[in-house]
Amino acid sequence: MHFSCINLYNVLVELNDSENIERAAIYRLFSSLFMNEPDDETLVRIREIFGMEFEDAPEEIRADYAATFLKPDHPPSPYESLYHYSFGDTPRLWGKATAEVQTFYRSAGLMVGEEPDIVPDHLGLELLFMSYLIERGLFRQQREFLDLHLMRWVPEYCDEVRRHAATTFYRELAEIMKEFIASDYESLKEAL
């Protein structure tokens, strides 16, 4: 069946409206888990949503969050520029990938400042940006952002998290996120 761009867009919106709401919510949830320590309520929600069976205590999970994600010079650092860089280039914060992500944000009408505590290529911001694209029905930009950014570094990053995390919670979460993003990417490739 052949669709014009406008018809394809309408079909995607009509068929997947509830799916898109769910996709955006999952991206926002992943974003929050890589930007903040999870509170007890969030841990209960995560267990229910993903059917996780971790037995780590909330205090252990919060300690693991600090040890795993709050050390920018220690793997696994959640910044694209430390994983996605040109051959011969040195991985560093505020690298070329950061500028490319900022350009993508601007092309979608968003601005992210250059404050030292908000690096635009932080995993949490990139995941939040995906939820923004989904909520606005920007399907081509979703696929492009996944292709040019998330798929180029998040699978490797998730493998790093699995190697370094002390808790089952973060090891399972990394695997679930890796699978979700890969599946989302394949679905968008097939749809567009």
N, CA, C and O of each residue as an XYZ file, in Angstrom:
768
protein
N       0.845     -1.173      0.000
C       0.000      0.000      0.000
C       0.885      1.230      0.000
O       1.845      1.296      0.768
N       0.588      2.197     -0.836
C       1.393      3.405     -0.971
C       0.685      4.574     -0.285
O      -0.506      4.802     -0.495
N       1.437      5.313      0.539
C       0.889      6.472      1.237
C       1.703      7.699      0.877
O       2.919      7.618      0.704
N       1.038      8.828      0.766
C       1.779     10.080      0.660
C       2.267     10.418      2.052
O       1.832      9.800      3.024
N       3.167     11.393      2.169
C       3.684     11.782      3.492
C       2.561     12.213      4.422
O       2.569     11.862      5.602
N       1.599     12.966      3.910
C       0.502     13.455      4.755
C      -0.359     12.274      5.206
O      -0.720     12.182      6.379
N      -0.689     11.369      4.278
C      -1.497     10.208      4.662
C      -0.763      9.322      5.651
O      -1.369      8.830      6.604
N       0.541      9.107      5.444
C       1.323      8.286      6.362
C       1.311      8.899      7.756
O       1.150      8.194      8.752
N       1.481     10.201      7.818
C       1.448     10.884      9.113
C       0.099     10.662      9.788
O       0.048     10.331     10.973
N      -0.999     10.842      9.044
C      -2.334     10.668      9.619
C      -2.556      9.238     10.096
O      -3.151      9.019     11.151
N      -2.079      8.268      9.325
C      -2.214      6.863      9.724
C      -1.443      6.614     11.010
O      -1.965      5.980     11.927
N      -0.195      7.109     11.094
C       0.602      6.919     12.298
C      -0.061      7.541     13.517
O      -0.105      6.932     14.585
N      -0.573      8.748     13.358
C      -1.203      9.434     14.489
C      -2.456      8.698     14.929
O      -2.656      8.483     16.124
N      -3.316      8.303     13.970
C      -4.562      7.632     14.322
C      -4.326      6.255     14.934
O      -4.935      5.908     15.946
N      -3.452      5.481     14.327
C      -3.245      4.121     14.809
C      -2.465      4.066     16.115
O      -2.643      3.141     16.908
N      -1.621      5.030     16.337
C      -0.692      4.917     17.449
C      -0.854      5.991     18.513
O       0.062      6.204     19.308
N      -1.994      6.673     18.551
C      -2.120      7.765     19.505
C      -1.868      7.293     20.934
O      -1.082      7.910     21.652
N      -2.520      6.210     21.361
C      -2.300      5.733     22.728
C      -0.895      5.153     22.873
O      -0.270      5.282     23.925
N      -0.405      4.515     21.814
C       0.966      4.007     21.844
C       1.977      5.141     21.985
O       2.958      5.021     22.719
N       1.731      6.240     21.275
C       2.648      7.373     21.349
C       2.640      8.006     22.733
O       3.686      8.428     23.226
N       1.495      8.074     23.353
C       1.412      8.600     24.719
C       2.244      7.714     25.645
O       2.980      8.206     26.500
N       2.114      6.407     25.459
C       2.874      5.454     26.280
C       4.375      5.560     25.990
O       5.187      5.557     26.915
N       4.743      5.654     24.713
C       6.165      5.783     24.342
C       6.771      7.029     24.987
O       7.852      6.965     25.574
N       6.078      8.156     24.878
C       6.582      9.407     25.456
C       6.751      9.261     26.965
O       7.746      9.717     27.529
N       5.784      8.629     27.614
C       5.853      8.443     29.066
C       7.041      7.555     29.449
O       7.704      7.810     30.455
N       7.310      6.525     28.660
C       8.440      5.644     28.963
C       9.760      6.390     28.786
O      10.665      6.246     29.608
N       9.879      7.182     27.728
C      11.103      7.975     27.554
C      11.288      8.948     28.722
O      12.403      9.119     29.215
N      10.192      9.589     29.168
C      10.294     10.512     30.313
C      10.698      9.764     31.581
O      11.494     10.263     32.377
N      10.148      8.573     31.763
C      10.482      7.771     32.939
C      11.963      7.393     32.919
O      12.656      7.564     33.921
N      12.452      6.885     31.792
C      13.883      6.569     31.681
C      14.720      7.817     31.946
O      15.730      7.756     32.648
N      14.301      8.943     31.385
C      15.025     10.196     31.588
C      15.165     10.502     33.074
O      16.256     10.813     33.553
N      14.063     10.413     33.790
C      14.089     10.744     35.219
C      15.003      9.802     35.994
O      15.644     10.213     36.961
N      15.065      8.541     35.572
C      15.878      7.564     36.293
C      17.375      7.754     36.077
O      18.182      7.263     36.865
N      17.747      8.457     35.024
C      19.162      8.710     34.785
C      19.561     10.139     35.166
O      20.725     10.520     35.038
N      18.581     10.929     35.638
C      18.880     12.295     36.074
C      18.713     12.487     37.583
O      19.239     13.442     38.153
N      17.976     11.574     38.225
C      17.687     11.718     39.661
C      17.663     10.353     40.338
O      17.363      9.334     39.716
N      17.985     10.361     41.618
C      17.814      9.141     42.410
C      16.332      8.794     42.439
O      15.497      9.683     42.608
N      15.991      7.526     42.277
C      14.570      7.171     42.349
C      14.070      7.160     43.792
O      14.740      6.650     44.690
N      12.894      7.724     43.998
C      12.293      7.643     45.332
C      11.537      6.320     45.445
O      11.440      5.574     44.471
N      11.011      6.035     46.616
C      10.343      4.750     46.855
C       9.146      4.549     45.921
O       8.936      3.452     45.405
N       8.366      5.606     45.708
C       7.193      5.516     44.832
C       7.601      5.167     43.398
O       6.950      4.352     42.745
N       8.673      5.783     42.917
C       9.153      5.496     41.566
C       9.611      4.052     41.454
O       9.359      3.401     40.440
N      10.275      3.547     42.474
C      10.726      2.155     42.451
C       9.548      1.188     42.354
O       9.630      0.179     41.654
N       8.468      1.487     43.042
C       7.269      0.641     42.975
C       6.694      0.701     41.561
O       6.338     -0.331     40.992
N       6.602      1.912     40.990
C       6.081      2.070     39.623
C       6.930      1.305     38.613
O       6.395      0.642     37.725
N       8.241      1.397     38.746
C       9.154      0.721     37.821
C       8.949     -0.787     37.890
O       8.890     -1.467     36.865
N       8.842     -1.289     39.093
C       8.631     -2.732     39.284
C       7.345     -3.162     38.565
O       7.323     -4.196     37.897
N       6.282     -2.372     38.702
C       4.993     -2.699     38.082
C       5.042     -2.558     36.563
O       4.582     -3.445     35.845
N       5.590     -1.463     36.076
C       5.594     -1.180     34.636
C       6.412     -2.204     33.861
O       5.961     -2.718     32.837
N       7.601     -2.496     34.343
C       8.510     -3.366     33.604
C       8.572     -4.797     34.136
O       9.295     -5.629     33.587
N       7.831     -5.086     35.188
C       7.850     -6.429     35.747
C       9.218     -6.827     36.287
O       9.599     -7.997     36.250
N       9.944     -5.842     36.785
C      11.284     -6.115     37.317
C      11.180     -6.865     38.638
O      10.232     -6.675     39.400
N      12.158     -7.711     38.896
C      12.142     -8.527     40.101
C      13.362     -8.275     40.979
O      13.835     -9.184     41.662
N      13.867     -7.062     40.965
C      15.041     -6.740     41.775
C      14.702     -6.842     43.258
O      13.571     -6.596     43.675
N      15.703     -7.209     44.035
C      15.508     -7.315     45.482
C      16.379     -6.317     46.224
O      16.513     -6.392     47.446
N      16.967     -5.391     45.497
C      17.815     -4.380     46.117
C      16.969     -3.466     47.000
O      15.841     -3.126     46.645
N      17.507     -3.076     48.135
C      16.830     -2.128     49.019
C      16.893     -0.731     48.393
O      17.846     -0.419     47.679
N      15.894      0.104     48.652
C      15.912      1.463     48.110
C      17.205      2.224     48.430
O      17.705      2.980     47.596
N      17.738      2.027     49.627
C      18.986      2.726     50.007
C      20.148      2.253     49.129
O      21.001      3.051     48.740
N      20.177      0.956     48.819
C      21.230      0.409     47.948
C      21.117      0.984     46.541
O      22.126      1.300     45.911
N      19.896      1.117     46.057
C      19.668      1.654     44.712
C      20.097      3.113     44.648
O      20.729      3.537     43.680
N      19.754      3.879     45.678
C      20.144      5.299     45.688
C      21.663      5.453     45.799
O      22.245      6.339     45.171
N      22.293      4.611     46.580
C      23.755      4.652     46.691
C      24.395      4.259     45.353
O      25.400      4.839     44.940
N      23.806      3.279     44.694
C      24.312      2.848     43.383
C      24.141      3.963     42.348
O      25.005      4.158     41.493
N      23.033      4.688     42.428
C      22.825      5.824     41.521
C      23.993      6.808     41.652
O      24.596      7.203     40.654
N      24.297      7.192     42.868
C      25.380      8.163     43.101
C      26.721      7.611     42.617
O      27.488      8.323     41.970
N      27.000      6.365     42.924
C      28.282      5.768     42.544
C      28.398      5.555     41.039
O      29.490      5.648     40.478
N      27.281      5.271     40.391
C      27.316      4.929     38.968
C      27.160      6.135     38.052
O      27.801      6.183     37.003
N      26.329      7.111     38.412
C      25.972      8.171     37.467
C      26.470      9.574     37.810
O      26.392     10.469     36.968
N      26.968      9.785     38.998
C      27.340     11.141     39.385
C      28.838     11.422     39.297
O      29.312     12.408     39.860
N      29.567     10.593     38.618
C      31.005     10.786     38.457
C      31.307     10.971     36.971
O      31.503      9.983     36.263
N      31.350     12.230     36.476
C      31.509     12.454     35.034
C      32.822     11.921     34.457
O      32.900     11.662     33.256
N      33.843     11.755     35.282
C      35.118     11.264     34.769
C      35.296      9.759     35.000
O      36.388      9.223     34.816
N      34.233      9.093     35.399
C      34.293      7.663     35.724
C      33.200      6.933     34.948
O      32.048      7.368     34.961
N      33.538      5.823     34.266
C      32.486      5.108     33.533
C      31.454      4.546     34.490
O      31.793      4.194     35.620
N      30.236      4.456     34.076
C      29.668      4.881     32.805
C      29.083      6.288     32.887
O      28.035      6.484     33.502
N      29.727      7.240     32.292
C      29.250      8.626     32.296
C      28.156      8.789     31.249
O      28.325      8.364     30.106
N      27.032      9.401     31.631
C      25.869      9.448     30.741
C      25.890     10.597     29.724
O      24.911     11.333     29.601
N      26.990     10.748     29.004
C      27.128     11.832     28.019
C      27.508     11.263     26.664
O      28.488     10.528     26.542
N      26.733     11.603     25.652
C      26.976     11.075     24.313
C      28.386     11.366     23.822
O      29.001     10.513     23.183
N      28.912     12.557     24.110
C      30.230     12.936     23.588
C      31.351     12.039     24.101
O      32.450     12.061     23.547
N      31.102     11.252     25.143
C      32.112     10.327     25.642
C      32.044      8.963     24.946
O      32.919      8.120     25.144
N      31.005      8.750     24.132
C      30.826      7.478     23.439
C      30.791      7.636     21.920
O      31.207      6.737     21.190
N      30.301      8.763     21.453
C      30.096      8.991     20.022
C      30.984     10.162     19.600
O      30.666     11.326     19.844
N      32.094      9.826     18.968
C      33.044     10.859     18.538
C      33.762     10.383     17.287
O      33.798      9.188     16.993
N      34.328     11.320     16.563
C      34.991     11.008     15.297
C      36.280     10.239     15.526
O      36.918     10.359     16.571
N      36.653      9.441     14.522
C      37.909      8.704     14.559
C      39.054      9.703     14.723
O      39.115     10.703     14.008
N      39.946      9.435     15.649
C      41.075     10.315     15.900
C      40.773     11.420     16.905
O      41.684     12.088     17.393
N      39.497     11.608     17.212
C      39.099     12.614     18.195
C      39.207     12.001     19.591
O      39.211     10.780     19.747
N      39.295     12.857     20.588
C      39.369     12.397     21.963
C      37.995     12.527     22.610
O      37.374     13.585     22.515
N      37.502     11.464     23.272
C      36.221     11.599     23.958
C      36.341     12.602     25.099
O      37.234     12.493     25.939
N      35.425     13.593     25.125
C      35.454     14.622     26.168
C      34.079     15.251     26.301
O      33.303     15.283     25.346
N      33.784     15.750     27.492
C      32.537     16.489     27.693
C      32.552     17.734     26.821
O      33.612     18.299     26.550
N      31.384     18.154     26.388
C      31.214     19.298     25.499
C      31.955     19.081     24.169
O      32.490     20.025     23.586
N      31.978     17.830     23.704
C      32.617     17.497     22.438
C      31.699     17.783     21.259
O      30.671     18.446     21.397
N      32.087     17.272     20.104
C      31.350     17.510     18.861
C      29.900     17.016     18.965
O      28.985     17.669     18.464
N      29.696     15.878     19.607
C      28.342     15.339     19.744
C      27.446     16.301     20.512
O      26.250     16.388     20.235
N      28.012     17.020     21.470
C      27.223     17.990     22.243
C      26.685     19.072     21.321
O      25.506     19.422     21.388
N      27.543     19.599     20.465
C      27.137     20.647     19.520
C      26.075     20.118     18.550
O      25.125     20.827     18.219
N      26.237     18.878     18.102
C      25.269     18.289     17.179
C      23.902     18.113     17.846
O      22.865     18.352     17.226
N      23.912     17.697     19.100
C      22.654     17.533     19.837
C      21.994     18.898     20.036
O      20.784     19.032     19.855
N      22.774     19.901     20.404
C      22.215     21.254     20.563
C      21.569     21.729     19.270
O      20.489     22.320     19.297
N      22.215     21.478     18.150
C      21.661     21.866     16.849
C      20.342     21.159     16.609
O      19.392     21.767     16.115
N      20.272     19.885     16.951
C      19.029     19.128     16.782
C      17.933     19.717     17.667
O      16.798     19.884     17.220
N      18.263     20.030     18.917
C      17.280     20.640     19.819
C      16.743     21.939     19.218
O      15.535     22.171     19.188
N      17.659     22.777     18.743
C      17.253     24.068     18.151
C      16.359     23.858     16.933
O      15.397     24.600     16.738
N      16.665     22.856     16.115
C      15.855     22.601     14.919
C      14.418     22.218     15.284
O      13.506     22.373     14.472
N      14.226     21.725     16.488
C      12.888     21.360     16.962
C      12.273     22.477     17.810
O      11.188     22.313     18.368
N      12.969     23.608     17.902
C      12.433     24.761     18.631
C      12.784     24.816     20.102
O      12.161     25.570     20.850
N      13.767     24.039     20.541
C      14.167     24.037     21.949
C      15.550     24.623     22.122
O      16.401     24.506     21.240
N      15.768     25.244     23.246
C      17.087     25.768     23.586
C      17.517     25.171     24.922
O      16.751     25.152     25.886
N      18.743     24.688     24.959
C      19.325     24.192     26.200
C      20.537     25.057     26.461
O      21.406     25.207     25.602
N      20.588     25.627     27.656
C      21.678     26.534     27.999
C      23.023     25.848     28.063
O      23.129     24.629     27.926
N      24.028     26.636     28.270
C      25.384     26.102     28.361
C      25.908     26.190     29.792
O      27.110     26.343     30.010
N      24.997     26.092     30.770
C      25.426     26.055     32.158
C      26.219     24.783     32.382
O      25.887     23.744     31.812
N      27.257     24.843     33.198
C      28.084     23.657     33.396
C      27.341     22.453     33.965
O      27.782     21.320     33.773
N      26.221     22.671     34.663
C      25.512     21.535     35.247
C      24.463     20.935     34.307
O      23.824     19.942     34.657
N      24.276     21.519     33.121
C      23.313     20.989     32.159
C      24.023     20.787     30.823
O      24.020     21.677     29.972
N      24.622     19.632     30.645
C      25.293     19.331     29.387
C      24.238     18.753     28.441
O      23.611     17.745     28.771
N      24.030     19.367     27.276
C      22.930     18.960     26.377
C      22.946     17.511     25.925
O      21.896     16.969     25.581
N      24.112     16.864     25.915
C      24.128     15.476     25.457
C      24.061     14.477     26.612
O      24.446     13.318     26.456
N      23.577     14.924     27.759
C      23.322     14.020     28.887
C      22.188     13.080     28.485
O      21.209     13.510     27.874
N      22.317     11.826     28.819
C      21.323     10.824     28.465
C      19.917     11.248     28.881
O      18.973     11.095     28.106
N      19.771     11.773     30.083
C      18.449     12.175     30.559
C      17.812     13.233     29.686
O      16.611     13.172     29.423
N      18.596     14.214     29.225
C      18.054     15.253     28.349
C      17.703     14.685     26.979
O      16.685     15.056     26.395
N      18.534     13.794     26.469
C      18.243     13.211     25.158
C      16.961     12.373     25.205
O      16.169     12.403     24.263
N      16.756     11.638     26.276
C      15.537     10.844     26.419
C      14.319     11.751     26.582
O      13.257     11.472     26.025
N      14.468     12.819     27.331
C      13.384     13.788     27.495
C      13.042     14.438     26.155
O      11.871     14.676     25.858
N      14.054     14.721     25.357
C      13.843     15.292     24.033
C      13.050     14.321     23.142
O      12.187     14.749     22.375
N      13.340     13.032     23.244
C      12.559     12.060     22.473
C      11.090     12.116     22.861
O      10.220     12.027     21.995
N      10.802     12.261     24.145
C       9.398     12.345     24.561
C       8.746     13.599     23.973
O       7.575     13.576     23.593
N       9.506     14.685     23.902
C       9.020     15.931     23.292
C       8.672     15.706     21.820
O       7.610     16.125     21.360
N       9.564     15.048     21.089
C       9.313     14.785     19.664
C       8.088     13.902     19.473
O       7.296     14.115     18.555
N       7.938     12.918     20.338
C       6.790     12.007     20.255
C       5.498     12.763     20.541
O       4.516     12.610     19.814
N       5.492     13.572     21.586
C       4.297     14.316     21.962
C       3.849     15.277     20.872
O       2.665     15.601     20.779
N       4.774     15.733     20.054
C       4.445     16.660     18.976
C       4.218     15.961     17.642
O       3.953     16.613     16.632
N       4.322     14.646     17.639
C       4.075     13.890     16.419
C       5.128     14.093     15.345
O       4.836     13.966     14.155
N       6.344     14.405     15.751
C       7.435     14.654     14.799
C       8.154     13.332     14.505
O       9.249     13.083     15.009
N       7.522     12.496     13.683
C       7.997     11.129     13.460
C       9.350     11.073     12.764
O      10.225     10.311     13.174
N       9.529     11.862     11.728
C      10.812     11.827     11.006
C      11.955     12.279     11.912
O      13.042     11.703     11.871
N      11.718     13.304     12.727
C      12.747     13.768     13.655
C      13.038     12.717     14.719
O      14.180     12.584     15.158
N      12.023     11.969     15.138
C      12.251     10.886     16.106
C      13.211      9.861     15.523
O      14.198      9.479     16.153
N      12.903      9.425     14.308
C      13.763      8.420     13.671
C      15.170      8.968     13.457
O      16.157      8.271     13.690
N      15.254     10.215     13.015
C      16.562     10.817     12.770
C      17.356     10.961     14.068
O      18.556     10.687     14.091
N      16.703     11.385     15.142
C      17.408     11.537     16.417
C      17.872     10.180     16.943
O      18.983     10.056     17.458
N      17.036      9.187     16.815
C      17.448      7.841     17.211
C      18.637      7.377     16.377
O      19.607      6.832     16.906
N      18.550      7.598     15.072
C      19.593      7.150     14.158
C      20.918      7.890     14.374
O      21.976      7.264     14.438
N      20.860      9.207     14.486
C      22.077     10.014     14.579
C      22.641     10.124     15.992
O      23.807     10.472     16.174
N      21.818      9.830     16.981
C      22.275     10.021     18.355
C      22.070      8.789     19.228
O      23.029      8.065     19.495
N      20.872      8.540     19.670
C      20.662      7.507     20.687
C      21.186      6.125     20.279
O      21.833      5.451     21.080
N      20.915      5.706     19.058
C      21.365      4.372     18.634
C      22.879      4.286     18.453
O      23.431      3.187     18.403
N      23.541      5.407     18.356
C      24.994      5.394     18.172
C      25.761      5.229     19.479
O      26.949      4.906     19.466
N      25.090      5.450     20.603
C      25.852      5.339     21.851
C      25.113      4.665     23.002
O      25.759      4.094     23.881
N      23.806      4.709     23.029
C      23.074      4.183     24.175
C      23.253      2.672     24.348
O      23.386      2.223     25.487
N      23.264      1.865     23.284
C      23.502      0.430     23.519
C      24.834      0.162     24.226
O      24.889     -0.639     25.159
N      25.896      0.821     23.790
C      27.199      0.655     24.447
C      27.152      1.182     25.883
O      27.699      0.565     26.798
N      26.497      2.321     26.067
C      26.368      2.895     27.402
C      25.628      1.923     28.331
O      26.048      1.716     29.470
N      24.542      1.334     27.855
C      23.783      0.380     28.673
C      24.642     -0.825     29.052
O      24.545     -1.337     30.167
N      25.482     -1.273     28.120
C      26.398     -2.372     28.444
C      27.372     -1.952     29.543
O      27.693     -2.747     30.426
N      27.843     -0.701     29.491
C      28.731     -0.180     30.537
C      28.008     -0.142     31.888
O      28.572     -0.530     32.912
N      26.776      0.322     31.883
C      26.001      0.363     33.128
C      25.873     -1.045     33.694
O      26.042     -1.249     34.896
N      25.581     -2.002     32.848
C      25.434     -3.385     33.316
C      26.732     -3.906     33.934
O      26.698     -4.677     34.893
N      27.876     -3.488     33.387
C      29.169     -3.933     33.934
C      29.522     -3.235     35.245
O      30.166     -3.835     36.105
N      29.111     -1.979     35.409
C      29.557     -1.192     36.559
C      28.545     -1.073     37.694
O      28.939     -0.827     38.835
N      27.268     -1.238     37.417
C      26.256     -1.062     38.463
C      26.374     -2.157     39.510
O      26.628     -3.319     39.192
N      26.187     -1.771     40.747
C      26.267     -2.720     41.852
C      24.930     -3.403     42.123
O      24.889     -4.465     42.743
N      23.839     -2.798     41.659
C      22.511     -3.346     41.960
C      21.894     -4.024     40.749
O      22.150     -3.657     39.603
N      21.087     -5.009     41.037
C      20.306     -5.676     39.997
C      19.386     -4.669     39.328
O      19.167     -4.733     38.118
N      18.843     -3.733     40.113
C      17.924     -2.725     39.577
C      18.527     -2.015     38.372
O      17.908     -1.990     37.309
N      19.709     -1.442     38.507
C      20.297     -0.682     37.394
C      20.795     -1.589     36.274
O      20.786     -1.186     35.110
N      21.220     -2.784     36.596
C      21.626     -3.704     35.529
C      20.409     -4.086     34.688
O      20.482     -4.087     33.459
N      19.287     -4.412     35.342
C      18.053     -4.751     34.619
C      17.519     -3.546     33.859
O      17.111     -3.664     32.704
N      17.522     -2.387     34.509
C      17.009     -1.180     33.876
C      17.793     -0.861     32.599
O      17.196     -0.492     31.588
N      19.105     -0.997     32.633
C      19.931     -0.733     31.455
C      19.562     -1.676     30.315
O      19.485     -1.255     29.161
N      19.338     -2.934     30.629
C      18.967     -3.901     29.585
C      17.589     -3.584     29.017
O      17.388     -3.653     27.805
N      16.649     -3.241     29.872
C      15.294     -2.902     29.422
C      15.334     -1.667     28.531
O      14.691     -1.646     27.482
N      16.077     -0.639     28.930
C      16.154      0.582     28.132
C      16.815      0.309     26.781
O      16.359      0.807     25.751
N      17.869     -0.466     26.786
C      18.563     -0.809     25.538
C      17.589     -1.496     24.573
O      17.517     -1.141     23.396
N      16.853     -2.469     25.074
C      15.890     -3.190     24.241
C      14.752     -2.281     23.780
O      14.318     -2.367     22.631
N      14.271     -1.417     24.661
C      13.180     -0.509     24.306
C      13.595      0.442     23.188
O      12.862      0.609     22.214
N      14.752      1.060     23.318
C      15.207      2.025     22.309
C      15.450      1.327     20.974
O      15.086      1.865     19.928
N      16.053      0.148     20.989
C      16.289     -0.594     19.745
C      14.957     -0.968     19.087
O      14.813     -0.850     17.870
N      14.006     -1.410     19.869
C      12.694     -1.777     19.350
C      11.960     -0.557     18.798
O      11.328     -0.633     17.744
N      12.042      0.554     19.504
C      11.401      1.787     19.058
C      11.999      2.239     17.726
O      11.279      2.655     16.818
N      13.298      2.153     17.626
C      13.998      2.534     16.398
C      13.556      1.653     15.227
O      13.263      2.166     14.147
N      13.508      0.358     15.428
C      13.082     -0.554     14.362
C      11.636     -0.281     13.947
O      11.313     -0.319     12.760
N      10.773     -0.008     14.918
C       9.364      0.297     14.602
C       9.249      1.564     13.756
O       8.471      1.613     12.804
N      10.021      2.580     14.107
C       9.983      3.825     13.335
C      10.561      3.631     11.933
O      10.055      4.198     10.965
N      11.615      2.834     11.828
C      12.200      2.562     10.510
C      11.177      1.874      9.602
O      11.068      2.203      8.421
N      10.443      0.935     10.149
C       9.435      0.222      9.361
C       8.262      1.125      9.002
O       7.704      1.010      7.911
N       7.882      2.021      9.906
C       6.712      2.880      9.692
C       6.983      4.007      8.716
O       6.077      4.455      8.014
N       8.223      4.467      8.666
C       8.512      5.615      7.796
C       9.283      5.183      6.580
O       9.616      6.012      5.733
